[in-house]
Amino acid sequence: MPVRWILHWQPNQGSSVNSHILNEISQCVDNFNGVKDGRWKATLTFYRPNLRDSSMAATEFPRDFIGISLMEVPNKYFFIIRGHKLVLEADSSILTIFEKLQSYKSKVALNFEGLQYKLGDFQVRLIKVVPNTAENLRGILMEIEYLPISSVEKAKPIIEEFVEIWREVLSKKSLHGQFMRAEPNFAEYGLSDNYTWQHTAVQYAAALAQLIASVQSRN
C-alpha cells in the first residue's frame, strides 16, 4: 500500500489550536487545487486494565494500550502497546470479546475526522481531533499519502519535499504554528520497509502522544 506520513499541528508557545486555524489550512489546500475526495474517519481509544482484585499485580498486564479503527479497513482493529513497542492487527470482532471478558475498559476515545483531497500523486487528509462525547477541538493532523510508492525509505525524500512546500505555503498565513512529524522507529515495532496498515496505526499513536505533550506544555 502507499506510504503515509502523519503530522500534527504544533502551535507556537502561547498559542492554541482552534477552528480558525483549521479553516485557514483548509483554504490553503483548496487554493492548491486540491480536489475533495470524500470524508475520512478513524477512532482511537485508550484502554486500561480492569483489575477487580486489588491484590493482582498491575505488572502482569500492559498498564495501558491504544486501540485504533480505520475507516478504510472496517474489518480490522489495531492495538499499540507503546511501552513494549508492539503493534497487533486483529479482526474487528475482537471488540465483542473485549466487552464480554471485561479485562480492559475504555478510558477515553477520540475521533479523527475530516476531508481528504487528491493532489496529483498525493492524497492529503486534513483531520480534526475531537473527543467522541464532545465537539471540542483537541488537535489538528495532516495525513499525506504518496500513492506511487510502498517503500518507506524510497518515499521519504519525496514526501519531505512535499511537506516543505506545505510549510512554506502555510507560513504566509501567519498562523503561529507549524506541522511537525513524530517519526516513529518502525523497526522497533518489527515493521519492514514495505508500508502496511500497521505502520499507519503506529504513526497515529506517535502523533497523539505529541499532541498530548503539546497540550501539557501549554498548560
N, C-alpha and C positions, 0 to 999 in steps of 0.2 A: 504494500500500500504506500501512498505518497508520504513523504516526510512532513511532519508538522512541528512548528515551534509555537510555544505558548508564552506570551509576555504579559506582565502585569503593569498597571499604571502606578508609577511611583511619584506621589506628589512631593513638591519641594517642602522643606521644613517650614512649618507654619501654615501650610495649605491643606486643603481637604479634598476628598473625592465627592463630586456632586453631579447632578443630571446635566448641568450646563456643560461640563467638560465632555460628557458622553455625547451630547448633541453636537458640539464643535468637532469632535473626532469623526462622528458620523458624516458631517458635512464634507470633511476632507476626503473621505472615501468616495462620496458621491461626486465631488469635483475631480477626482482622479479617474473618472469614467468607470467606476465600479458598477457592475450590473448585479442588481439584487437577485439572489438565488434562493429565496425562501428563509424560513426561520430555523433556529437551531437551539437545542437544549441539552443540558446534562445536569445530573443531580449528584451532589457529593454529601455523604453522611458520615459523621463521626460516631464511632461505636466505643462503648466502654463495657468491661466485663460486669455481669450482673451477679455479684458474689453474695449468695444467700447466706452462706456460713462464714461469719467474720473470722473464723479460725483458719480458713483456707488462705494459703499464701498467694498474694497477688502475683508473685513472680512465676506462678505456674501457668499464667495466661499472659498473652500480649496485653500490656497496660491499656493500650487503645489502638485502634486502626481506622482506616478510612475506606469506605465503600463508594464506588463510582459507577453510575449508569450513564451510558452514552446513547443519544437518540439514534445514531446510525446502526447500532448493534443492540437492539432491544432484547435479544435473547441471551445477552452476556451480562455478567456483573463482575467488577474488578475490585480486588482488595489490595490495599497498600499498607504494609506494616513497616513504617519508616525506620523504626529503631533497629529492626533486623534486616533492613534492605531487601524486603520480599515483596514481589508483586504476583498476585494469583488471579487467574481467569477462571470463572465458574459459569455454569448455566444460571440464568436469572431465577430459576426455581429455588435456588439456594436461599432466597429471602423468605420463602414459605417455611423452609426448615428452620431458619433463624427464629421466626415467630413461635414455632412450636417448641423449640428447645429452650428459648429464653436465656441462653447463655450470655448473650450480649444485648445491650439496649442502646437505642439510638439516643445520642446526647444532643446533637443539633444537625440539621440538614440545611444545605444551601443549594439554591437553584442557580445554574449558569445558563443564561438565555439571551438571545439576541438575533441579529440578522447576519446572513452570510452573503458574500459578494464574490463574483468572478472578476478577476483582473488578469486577462491573458492566461499564462501558465500558472497563475496563483489563485488560490481561494482564500479569502480573508473573512474571519468571523469576528465581529465586534460584540463583546459579551459583557453583560452586567451581572454582578454577583449580588443576589438578594436572599435573605432567609426565606424558607418555604412558608413561614407563618406571617410574613410582613412584606412590605414593598420598599423598605429602607435600602438604599443603595449602599452596599458594603465594599464594592470594588469594581474595577473595570479590567477586563482581559482582552487581549487580541490574539487570535489563533491564526497563524499563517501557514498555509499548506502549499508546498511546491509539487504540483501534480506529476511532472515527468519522471521524478527520481524517487527510489525507495531506499537508497543508501544514505545513512545518516551523515557520514563523512563527506560524500560527494555533494550532497545538497547544502552542506554548511556554508561554503563561501558565497553561494548564490543567494541563500536566504539572508545572510549577513548583509549583503549589498542592498537587498530589498528593504531590510529594516533600517539601514542608514538613510535611505531615500525617505522613508516614512518619518523618521525623526527630524529630518530637515524640513519636511512639509509642515509637521506639527509645530516646530519651533517658531514658525511665523505667526502662530495663533496666540502666543504668549499665555500658555495655559498653566504655567507654574508646575511643571512636572514632565515626566517622560516615560516611555515604555521601557521596561527592563526585563531581562530574562534570567530566571533562576535555572541555570544549566545543570541538570542532574547528571551524575555519572551513571550512564545506563549499564556499564559493565558491572557495577556494584550490585545491580539487581539481576545479573545474569542474562542481560539482553544483548543481542548481537547487533551488528551494523545494519541489518535488514529491518526496516521500520515496521512495527506492529501496533495493534491497539494497546498493548501493554506499555509501550513507550508513551502513548498519549496519557494513559492513566497516571504514570509516574510523573509526567510533567504537570498535570493538574494538581497533584499533591504538593509538588515543589512550589508551584505558583501560589497556591493557597497559603502555604507556610510563609511566603514572602509578604503576602497581603496582611496576614495576621501580625507579622513583625512590624510592618509599616504602621498599622493602626496603633500598636502598643508603643512605638517610639513617638508617635504624635501625642499620645495621652501621657 
